[in-house]
Amino acid sequence: MKKLIVILLLAVAPMLALAAGEGPHLDAANIDLGDQASLQRGAKYFANYCLSCHSAKYQRYNRMAKDLGLTEDEVIKNLMFTTDKIGDTMNISMTTEQGTAWFGNPPPDLSVLIRARGVDYIYTYLRSFYLDENRPFGVNNTVFPDVAMPHVLWELQGTQKALYKSETDAKGNVHEVFEGFEPVTPGTLSAEEYDQVARDLTAFLSYVGEPIQMERKRLGMWVLLFIAVFFVLAYLLKKEYWKDIH
């Protein structure tokens, strides 16, 4: 019995931590999976900035073309850099050994990253790189401290530094608390434009995590409508069967 209680406490501990507000502040992504143009832009950013290191090995190019309203020719010409077969999945040529040698760990596959982390986490992460001369690539991330990944979108966003302030808790301990970012060098995009890039890329990764989700939600509405109508019919039938008994 004690072991069962311990297991239950360990299982709910992360949820209690989230409820208590622990962890980094996450901004709302506000993605729209019904916005096909956003998904198309996200696919472009993923192919150009992410696919050299990160695979999406459960996503096929031809399925992506169909779902995102693209022709197979458009996908072949603009989004396929690691294969010439439209039916292939989005794999990379980098080996595990190469990834470990360059980054310390092989870059993870991003097929179901959104389902593990959530859209707000990825959206905030893409906007939270800051200069840190102590890191191998010269950048760190407030959402993922000591991240091994370089800021591949720095040309678009520019560079920024993180601002911290000292706060003393009730026990007299001093903590460094993140206060915000300060731009250092401008990127090719404005802050609003870069936020849209992060939102488009997050939307695409959300689609990759579950390509059927829009169809599932559409069918779900019809299922709920059927259940509602069936409930009314079943209730009326029940009243008809039991009217003489009651």
QUIDACOR-V721232 format. One record per backbone hydrogen bond with DSSP energy under -0.5 kcal/mol. CO is the residue of the C=O (numbers start at 1). NH is the residue of the N-H. If there is no record, write none. Layout:
co->CO nh->NH
co->CO nh->NH
This chain:
co->1 nh->5
co->2 nh->6
co->3 nh->7
co->4 nh->8
co->5 nh->9
co->6 nh->10
co->7 nh->11
co->8 nh->12
co->9 nh->13
co->10 nh->14
co->12 nh->16
co->13 nh->17
co->14 nh->18
co->15 nh->19
co->16 nh->20
co->17 nh->22
co->18 nh->21
co->32 nh->35
co->34 nh->36
co->35 nh->39
co->36 nh->40
co->37 nh->41
co->38 nh->42
co->39 nh->43
co->40 nh->44
co->41 nh->45
co->42 nh->46
co->43 nh->47
co->44 nh->48
co->45 nh->49
co->45 nh->50
co->46 nh->50
co->46 nh->51
co->50 nh->53
co->50 nh->54
co->53 nh->55
co->55 nh->110
co->56 nh->59
co->56 nh->90
co->58 nh->60
co->59 nh->90
co->60 nh->64
co->61 nh->65
co->62 nh->66
co->63 nh->67
co->64 nh->68
co->65 nh->70
co->66 nh->69
co->71 nh->75
co->72 nh->76
co->73 nh->77
co->74 nh->78
co->75 nh->79
co->75 nh->80
co->79 nh->81
co->84 nh->86
co->85 nh->88
co->86 nh->62
co->88 nh->61
co->89 nh->91
co->90 nh->56
co->95 nh->99
co->96 nh->100
co->97 nh->101
co->98 nh->102
co->99 nh->103
co->100 nh->104
co->110 nh->113
co->112 nh->116
co->113 nh->116
co->113 nh->117
co->114 nh->118
co->118 nh->122
co->119 nh->123
co->120 nh->124
co->121 nh->125
co->122 nh->126
co->123 nh->127
co->124 nh->127
co->125 nh->128
co->128 nh->142
co->130 nh->140
co->132 nh->135
co->135 nh->138
co->138 nh->132
co->140 nh->130
co->144 nh->147
co->150 nh->152
co->151 nh->154
co->153 nh->156
co->153 nh->157
co->154 nh->158
co->155 nh->188
co->156 nh->189
co->157 nh->187
co->159 nh->184
co->159 nh->185
co->160 nh->131
co->161 nh->182
co->163 nh->179
co->163 nh->180
co->165 nh->177
co->167 nh->169
co->167 nh->175
co->169 nh->172
co->173 nh->169
co->175 nh->167
co->175 nh->177
co->177 nh->165
co->180 nh->163
co->182 nh->161
co->185 nh->159
co->189 nh->187
co->190 nh->194
co->191 nh->195
co->192 nh->196
co->193 nh->197
co->194 nh->198
co->195 nh->199
co->196 nh->200
co->197 nh->201
co->198 nh->202
co->199 nh->203
co->200 nh->204
co->201 nh->205
co->202 nh->206
co->203 nh->207
co->204 nh->208
co->205 nh->209
co->206 nh->210
co->207 nh->210
co->208 nh->211
co->210 nh->213
co->212 nh->216
co->213 nh->217
co->214 nh->218
co->215 nh->219
co->216 nh->220
co->217 nh->221
co->218 nh->222
co->219 nh->223
co->220 nh->224
co->221 nh->225
co->222 nh->226
co->223 nh->227
co->224 nh->228
co->225 nh->229
co->226 nh->230
co->227 nh->231
co->228 nh->232
co->229 nh->233
co->230 nh->234
co->231 nh->235
co->232 nh->236
co->233 nh->237
co->234 nh->238
co->235 nh->239
co->236 nh->240
co->237 nh->241
co->238 nh->242
co->239 nh->243
co->242 nh->246
